[in-house]
C-alpha cells in the first residue's frame, strides 16, 4: 500500500483532525448508548424501526467523519506490521477457539480444509485476530445450523485463505462498500447480533499491513459470502 | 462472577458499559471518572478486568495509568477508545495484557474480547 504523497499525520492540522474525530465519535457513541437502551426497554410498535433509523444516521455521521479524514490524508492505520513465519493451520485453529462461543450459540460448524505445513508471513496475534473477525462475521450473517467453510489455495507465491459462509450474502452494492468504515449495508445479521461496521475495514487494513490483502465476493443476496485473505507464502507445503 | 471496574469520564458511556458488562455476567465494582479516582478505586478493589478510556480526566493518560497498574499487578485492561491514531493503537498493542476496541462499542465485540481475556 502506497503512502499518500502529502501526509498531514505529523502536522498540527492532522493532530487537530484526530482530536475532532475522536470527540465526534465520542458524542456519537453516547447517542448510540442512549438509543440502544431506549430500544432495548420497549416493545412499543415503531420504536425499534425508529432506533434503527437513528443507528443508520449515526453510521452515516461516522462515515462522513471518515471521508473527511480520508480526503485530508489523515492516517488512521498502520502501514506495516512486523511479520514472522507462521503455520496457517495453527493460526486458523487459534482463531476458531476465539469464536467458539458464537458458533456454539448458533449450532454452527466449521469445515476446516487447511493443509498442515502451509507457512505464511504474518504478525501472529494480529493474524489470529483477523481470521477470528472473519469467522465471527461469517457466523453473524449465517443462520443457525449452517456451516462455515475454511479452505486454502496458492497463487503466485501467495497463500489465499477462503472463508465461505452459507448466509445472507452480499448484493453487488454491498460488495463495493463492505470494507468502508461505517458503510450502511443492506445485509443484516441473522440473530440480532450487533454489526460493528468498521471491523472488516480494519481487517483489510491489518491484511495490507502484513503485505497481504482481503477481498469479498458473493453470488448475491441469500447466496452466502466468501472472504479471501491473501498472505505471503513462507514455504509452501513443507510436508509435501 | 467476574469483577470489573470502569474508568471513563463520560457518564452516559460509562453507564452503557456497566449495562453491557452486567448483561454479560460481570459484576461492576465501581466506576472512576479520572486517573486519580481510578487510583483510589484500585487501592480498595481487586477487579478481574479494567475497562478504560485512553484520554482521562486528571494528570495521566490511560496508557500511563495502565503501565502503573501493571507494574503492581497483572490485571487485564481493555481500552475502549474513539481514537484511531496509529501511535495510540501501536502503544496499546505493545502493552502486555491489554486489548482495545473502537467506539462506538457493541455488545458482541465486547463479549468477544472478554471471552478472549477469559481464555488467556
Interface residues (C-beta under 8 A of the other chain):
Chain A: X9 X18 X21 X22 X23 X25 X26 X28 X29 X30 X32 X33 X34 X36 X37 X58 X62 X75 X76 X77 X78 X97 X98 X99 X101 X102 X125 X132 X136 X140 X193 X194 X195 X196 X198 X199 X202
Chain B: X10 X12 X13 X15 X16 X19 X55 X81 X82 X83 X84 X85 X86 X89 X90 X93 X102 X103 X104 X105 X106 X107 X108 X109 X111 X112 X115 X116 X119
